[in-house]
Amino acid sequence: MSVLGFLLKIARSIVNGIISQIKKQVDMIMQGVTAPIQAMVQQVLAREWVGDGADRFVAEMQNDVLKQLQNMTGGIGNTSTLINKALDTMFRADKQAQRIASGLVDIFRGIFI
């Protein structure tokens, strides 16, 4: 394994650890935020709060706030997927460069030895 390949392996490990920690933090935030919102929505739906304001509250929470929170979680998941794809591309490029360099060494050996 080349030095770059070794460094990429370390980078992948570090990046995956960071992504894992970010996902855990987002999950904690999501549970801490969405659970209370959903509980409030359920109270309104159980008719503990009635009227136009109650209806607008439920609509905004369900159609705007909760959806945006879900989109945020999905965005973080997509970002981690794209980062891992980029790392895979770097690994493949390093291996391909190693093969090309090895082939060139063999060619020069054949010429000069």
Backbone as a chain_set.jsonl record, in Angstrom:
{"seq": "MSVLGFLLKIARSIVNGIISQIKKQVDMIMQGVTAPIQAMVQQVLAREWVGDGADRFVAEMQNDVLKQLQNMTGGIGNTSTLINKALDTMFRADKQAQRIASGLVDIFRGIFI", "coords": {"N": [[0.848, -1.17, 0.0], [0.538, 2.183, -0.826], [1.955, 5.27, 0.465], [0.143, 7.341, 0.22], [-2.194, 5.833, -0.054], [-2.282, 4.641, 2.465], [-2.61, 6.943, 4.05], [-5.072, 7.768, 3.079], [-6.647, 5.699, 3.995], [-6.505, 6.107, 6.757], [-7.699, 8.625, 6.806], [-10.282, 7.974, 5.934], [-11.179, 6.435, 8.074], [-11.175, 8.35, 10.127], [-12.97, 10.262, 9.078], [-15.311, 8.698, 8.885], [-15.735, 8.224, 11.598], [-16.269, 10.82, 12.495], [-18.575, 11.409, 11.0], [-20.29, 9.51, 12.083], [-20.508, 10.461, 14.723], [-21.718, 12.942, 14.24], [-24.169, 12.094, 13.181], [-25.233, 10.803, 15.432], [-25.54, 12.992, 17.152], [-27.382, 14.52, 15.712], [-29.545, 12.75, 15.712], [-30.138, 12.749, 18.456], [-30.92, 15.417, 18.78], [-33.064, 15.492, 17.03], [-34.85, 13.686, 18.252], [-35.202, 15.027, 20.65], [-36.456, 17.322, 19.8], [-38.5, 16.673, 17.932], [-40.183, 14.842, 19.298], [-41.458, 16.334, 21.468], [-42.862, 18.203, 19.86], [-44.521, 16.542, 18.353], [-46.019, 15.485, 20.442], [-47.391, 17.768, 21.307], [-48.897, 18.287, 19.021], [-50.505, 16.011, 19.026], [-51.986, 16.506, 21.33], [-53.513, 18.681, 20.485], [-54.892, 17.473, 18.393], [-56.388, 15.726, 19.887], [-58.273, 17.353, 20.759], [-57.742, 19.05, 22.897], [-57.031, 21.568, 22.597], [-58.642, 23.935, 20.806], [-59.905, 25.526, 17.818], [-59.175, 28.115, 15.347], [-56.475, 28.887, 15.615], [-55.377, 26.603, 16.792], [-55.759, 24.735, 14.758], [-54.171, 25.889, 12.732], [-51.69, 25.732, 13.992], [-51.264, 22.911, 14.138], [-51.226, 22.346, 11.382], [-48.973, 23.854, 10.538], [-46.928, 22.7, 12.062], [-46.986, 20.007, 11.181], [-46.798, 20.242, 8.372], [-44.698, 21.994, 7.862], [-42.595, 22.421, 9.963], [-41.952, 19.766, 11.029], [-41.505, 18.401, 8.634], [-39.336, 19.856, 7.605], [-37.412, 19.248, 9.518], [-37.136, 16.518, 9.035], [-36.15, 16.654, 6.431], [-33.7, 17.855, 6.946], [-32.379, 15.838, 8.367], [-32.293, 13.889, 6.368], [-30.668, 15.229, 4.543], [-28.224, 15.301, 5.886], [-27.66, 12.588, 5.939], [-27.395, 12.136, 3.175], [-25.172, 13.718, 2.662], [-23.156, 12.366, 4.073], [-23.097, 10.009, 2.596], [-22.214, 10.979, 0.115], [-19.681, 11.932, 0.838], [-18.416, 9.525, 1.499], [-18.481, 8.306, -1.015], [-16.747, 10.012, -2.373], [-14.374, 9.458, -0.997], [-14.072, 6.767, -1.752], [-13.629, 7.13, -4.494], [-11.174, 8.453, -4.396], [-9.578, 6.402, -3.31], [-9.732, 4.5, -5.393], [-8.52, 5.972, -7.443], [-5.942, 6.256, -6.4], [-5.091, 3.57, -6.362], [-5.187, 3.027, -9.099], [-3.267, 4.837, -10.02], [-1.034, 3.73, -8.793], [-0.864, 1.287, -10.187], [-0.341, 2.225, -12.787], [2.103, 3.56, -12.362], [3.651, 1.389, -11.562], [3.618, -0.1, -13.894], [5.041, 1.629, -15.571], [7.535, 1.583, -14.316], [8.241, -1.056, -14.824], [8.457, -0.946, -17.626], [10.607, 0.895, -17.941], [12.584, -0.575, -16.671], [12.815, -2.666, -18.472], [13.86, -1.302, -20.625], [16.278, -0.121, -19.748], [17.678, -2.048, -18.374]], "CA": [[0.0, 0.0, 0.0], [1.321, 3.421, -0.918], [1.808, 6.212, 1.573], [-1.135, 8.024, 0.013], [-3.242, 4.865, 0.261], [-2.314, 4.535, 3.919], [-3.203, 8.177, 4.559], [-6.496, 7.75, 2.726], [-7.295, 4.748, 4.904], [-6.64, 6.814, 8.031], [-8.693, 9.689, 6.595], [-11.603, 7.342, 5.877], [-11.531, 6.066, 9.439], [-11.469, 9.59, 10.861], [-14.203, 10.842, 8.522], [-16.441, 7.857, 9.294], [-15.975, 8.494, 13.012], [-16.905, 12.137, 12.602], [-19.94, 11.282, 10.47], [-21.054, 8.76, 13.081], [-20.803, 11.362, 15.836], [-22.7, 13.932, 13.776], [-25.47, 11.423, 13.086], [-25.732, 10.596, 16.8], [-25.981, 14.285, 17.667], [-28.613, 14.884, 14.993], [-30.609, 11.883, 16.23], [-30.518, 13.255, 19.78], [-31.652, 16.665, 18.578], [-34.348, 15.172, 16.396], [-35.736, 13.111, 19.255], [-35.496, 16.067, 21.63], [-37.308, 18.359, 19.204], [-39.711, 16.139, 17.289], [-41.094, 14.201, 20.254], [-42.355, 17.322, 22.08], [-43.762, 18.784, 18.853], [-45.549, 15.548, 18.049], [-46.903, 15.4, 21.616], [-48.282, 18.938, 21.266], [-49.84, 18.071, 17.913], [-51.476, 15.006, 19.48], [-52.903, 17.179, 22.268], [-54.453, 19.482, 19.695], [-55.768, 16.548, 17.674], [-57.292, 15.146, 20.881], [-59.217, 18.449, 21.016], [-57.425, 19.765, 24.131], [-56.923, 22.966, 22.174], [-59.509, 24.017, 19.624], [-60.015, 26.829, 17.183], [-58.362, 28.357, 14.156], [-55.062, 28.871, 16.002], [-54.993, 25.205, 16.994], [-55.684, 24.109, 13.431], [-52.972, 26.413, 12.055], [-50.529, 25.17, 14.681], [-51.09, 21.528, 13.659], [-50.833, 22.386, 9.965], [-47.591, 24.337, 10.416], [-46.013, 21.702, 12.629], [-46.934, 18.814, 10.323], [-46.426, 20.533, 6.979], [-43.48, 22.797, 7.746], [-41.53, 22.161, 10.935], [-41.544, 18.357, 11.059], [-40.952, 18.05, 7.316], [-38.008, 20.46, 7.493], [-36.519, 18.449, 10.358], [-36.872, 15.28, 8.291], [-35.273, 17.012, 5.308], [-32.367, 18.088, 7.493], [-31.805, 14.52, 8.658], [-31.987, 13.283, 5.076], [-29.523, 15.942, 3.972], [-27.005, 14.844, 6.562], [-27.413, 11.234, 5.423], [-26.894, 12.268, 1.806], [-23.821, 14.268, 2.721], [-22.226, 11.294, 4.466], [-22.983, 9.102, 1.446], [-21.364, 11.629, -0.891], [-18.308, 11.953, 1.351], [-17.877, 8.172, 1.339], [-18.246, 8.098, -2.454], [-15.527, 10.747, -2.705], [-13.251, 8.672, -0.47], [-13.925, 5.598, -2.636], [-13.014, 7.612, -5.736], [-9.762, 8.715, -4.111], [-8.922, 5.095, -3.182], [-9.6, 3.916, -6.736], [-7.528, 6.757, -8.186], [-4.628, 5.904, -5.859], [-4.745, 2.224, -6.863], [-4.937, 3.148, -10.534], [-1.969, 5.507, -10.167], [-0.01, 2.743, -8.423], [-0.732, 0.343, -11.306], [0.32, 2.926, -13.891], [3.508, 3.763, -11.98], [4.311, 0.077, -11.58], [3.806, -0.43, -15.306], [6.129, 2.46, -16.085], [8.786, 1.044, -13.759], [8.544, -2.272, -15.591], [8.882, -0.516, -18.961], [11.96, 1.446, -17.824], [13.501, -1.68, -16.37], [13.027, -3.389, -19.728], [14.677, -0.481, -21.531], [17.597, 0.218, -19.234], [18.385, -3.149, -17.699]], "C": [[0.899, 1.241, 0.0], [1.093, 4.288, 0.316], [0.468, 6.934, 1.446], [-2.298, 7.089, 0.354], [-3.409, 4.695, 1.762], [-2.971, 5.763, 4.534], [-4.702, 8.25, 4.255], [-7.27, 6.806, 3.643], [-7.507, 5.386, 6.272], [-7.719, 7.893, 7.918], [-10.101, 9.109, 6.59], [-12.077, 6.993, 7.288], [-11.937, 7.294, 10.254], [-12.797, 10.182, 10.393], [-15.414, 10.017, 8.946], [-16.763, 8.039, 10.769], [-16.692, 9.813, 13.226], [-18.352, 12.077, 12.125], [-20.823, 10.552, 11.474], [-21.448, 9.649, 14.256], [-21.842, 12.413, 15.443], [-24.084, 13.31, 13.708], [-26.068, 11.186, 14.472], [-26.265, 11.897, 17.382], [-27.292, 14.719, 17.007], [-29.775, 14.038, 15.494], [-31.084, 12.364, 17.603], [-31.342, 14.529, 19.653], [-33.032, 16.377, 18.005], [-35.326, 14.599, 17.423], [-36.148, 14.155, 20.283], [-36.43, 17.139, 21.11], [-38.602, 17.763, 18.668], [-40.681, 15.515, 18.279], [-42.006, 15.228, 20.94], [-43.333, 17.951, 21.083], [-44.887, 17.808, 18.54], [-46.522, 15.384, 19.224], [-47.887, 16.566, 21.638], [-49.328, 18.785, 20.16], [-50.908, 17.071, 18.335], [-52.472, 15.606, 20.474], [-53.945, 17.979, 21.514], [-55.42, 18.564, 18.973], [-56.759, 15.862, 18.617], [-58.304, 16.183, 21.38], [-59.002, 19.098, 22.38], [-57.269, 21.258, 23.85], [-57.715, 23.048, 20.879], [-59.507, 25.426, 19.068], [-59.091, 26.95, 15.981], [-56.872, 28.309, 14.472], [-54.554, 27.449, 16.19], [-54.833, 24.499, 15.655], [-54.451, 24.582, 12.666], [-51.691, 25.862, 12.67], [-50.24, 23.755, 14.165], [-50.605, 21.526, 12.217], [-49.38, 22.828, 9.811], [-46.596, 23.321, 10.952], [-45.867, 20.501, 11.692], [-46.391, 19.117, 8.931], [-45.112, 21.276, 6.833], [-42.375, 22.304, 8.677], [-41.052, 20.709, 10.881], [-40.957, 17.91, 9.718], [-39.551, 18.62, 7.145], [-36.992, 19.695, 8.346], [-36.164, 17.13, 9.67], [-35.943, 15.545, 7.118], [-33.843, 17.235, 5.78], [-31.668, 16.751, 7.771], [-31.426, 13.815, 7.359], [-30.789, 13.926, 4.415], [-28.213, 15.51, 4.593], [-26.654, 13.434, 6.101], [-26.851, 11.263, 4.016], [-25.461, 12.778, 1.783], [-22.816, 13.185, 3.098], [-22.04, 10.293, 3.335], [-22.051, 9.694, 0.393], [-19.909, 11.697, -0.438], [-17.669, 10.574, 1.18], [-17.625, 7.832, -0.131], [-16.966, 8.81, -2.89], [-14.294, 10.001, -2.202], [-13.011, 7.429, -1.325], [-13.232, 5.986, -3.939], [-11.529, 7.869, -5.531], [-8.987, 7.399, -3.969], [-8.697, 4.463, -4.553], [-8.544, 4.656, -7.544], [-6.116, 6.422, -7.705], [-4.188, 4.535, -6.38], [-4.413, 2.263, -8.346], [-3.586, 3.811, -10.784], [-0.83, 4.555, -9.81], [0.227, 1.754, -9.561], [0.012, 0.985, -12.478], [1.803, 3.118, -13.587], [4.276, 2.455, -12.017], [4.582, -0.363, -13.019], [4.94, 0.366, -15.923], [7.482, 1.98, -15.567], [9.191, -0.195, -14.538], [9.05, -1.925, -16.987], [10.324, 0.013, -18.921], [12.979, 0.366, -17.486], [13.85, -2.444, -17.651], [13.933, -2.619, -20.685], [16.123, -0.38, -21.032], [18.342, -0.952, -18.576], [18.634, -4.284, -18.68]], "O": [[1.884, 1.318, 0.734], [0.168, 4.065, 1.097], [-0.248, 7.116, 2.43], [-3.272, 7.508, 0.979], [-4.527, 4.615, 2.27], [-3.796, 5.64, 5.439], [-5.491, 8.731, 5.068], [-8.409, 7.084, 4.017], [-8.567, 5.225, 6.878], [-8.546, 8.055, 8.815], [-11.014, 9.689, 7.177], [-13.232, 7.229, 7.643], [-12.929, 7.267, 10.981], [-13.642, 10.556, 11.206], [-16.44, 10.582, 9.327], [-17.932, 8.013, 11.156], [-17.611, 9.91, 14.039], [-19.248, 12.626, 12.767], [-21.973, 10.935, 11.689], [-22.584, 9.597, 14.729], [-22.738, 12.732, 16.226], [-25.065, 13.923, 14.129], [-27.273, 11.35, 14.666], [-27.313, 11.911, 18.028], [-28.196, 15.224, 17.673], [-30.877, 14.553, 15.681], [-32.284, 12.385, 17.879], [-32.347, 14.695, 20.343], [-34.034, 16.944, 18.441], [-36.494, 14.987, 17.457], [-37.293, 14.176, 20.736], [-37.12, 17.796, 21.889], [-39.683, 18.293, 18.925], [-41.894, 15.647, 18.111], [-43.218, 15.017, 20.993], [-44.491, 18.203, 21.417], [-46.055, 18.19, 18.469], [-47.715, 15.167, 19.015], [-49.065, 16.388, 21.945], [-50.499, 19.116, 20.349], [-52.088, 17.26, 18.036], [-53.653, 15.26, 20.464], [-55.125, 17.959, 21.863], [-56.622, 18.826, 18.936], [-57.844, 15.464, 18.196], [-59.082, 15.923, 22.298], [-59.941, 19.635, 22.968], [-57.362, 22.092, 24.751], [-57.458, 22.283, 19.95], [-59.155, 26.387, 19.752], [-58.34, 26.034, 15.644], [-56.089, 27.759, 13.697], [-53.433, 27.126, 15.795], [-53.876, 23.752, 15.45], [-53.766, 23.783, 12.028], [-50.728, 25.563, 11.963], [-49.107, 23.442, 13.8], [-49.681, 20.79, 11.869], [-48.635, 22.234, 9.032], [-45.539, 23.109, 10.358], [-44.755, 20.035, 11.442], [-45.615, 18.337, 8.378], [-44.473, 21.197, 5.784], [-41.339, 21.825, 8.217], [-39.859, 20.46, 10.705], [-40.01, 17.124, 9.685], [-38.671, 17.952, 6.603], [-35.844, 19.518, 7.938], [-35.017, 16.686, 9.724], [-35.046, 14.748, 6.841], [-32.89, 16.853, 5.101], [-30.496, 16.576, 7.437], [-30.357, 13.213, 7.265], [-29.979, 13.24, 3.791], [-27.206, 15.369, 3.899], [-25.482, 13.12, 5.895], [-25.937, 10.505, 3.692], [-24.641, 12.326, 0.983], [-21.742, 13.1, 2.503], [-20.937, 9.782, 3.137], [-21.199, 8.994, -0.154], [-19.001, 11.536, -1.254], [-16.515, 10.469, 0.763], [-16.656, 7.142, -0.45], [-16.193, 8.273, -3.684], [-13.285, 9.922, -2.903], [-11.862, 7.077, -1.593], [-12.36, 5.267, -4.427], [-10.715, 7.54, -6.394], [-7.861, 7.292, -4.456], [-7.613, 3.956, -4.842], [-7.756, 4.031, -8.255], [-5.195, 6.317, -8.515], [-3.04, 4.365, -6.793], [-3.472, 1.611, -8.798], [-2.843, 3.387, -11.67], [0.22, 4.573, -10.452], [1.37, 1.418, -9.87], [0.886, 0.364, -13.083], [2.657, 2.872, -14.439], [5.425, 2.418, -12.456], [5.634, -0.924, -13.322], [5.717, -0.168, -16.714], [8.465, 1.975, -16.308], [10.364, -0.362, -14.874], [9.986, -2.558, -17.475], [11.155, -0.362, -19.748], [14.111, 0.401, -17.968], [15.0, -2.816, -17.884], [14.681, -3.215, -21.459], [17.068, -0.534, -21.805], [19.526, -0.83, -18.261], [19.216, -5.303, -18.31]]}, "num_chains": 1, "name": "protein.A"}
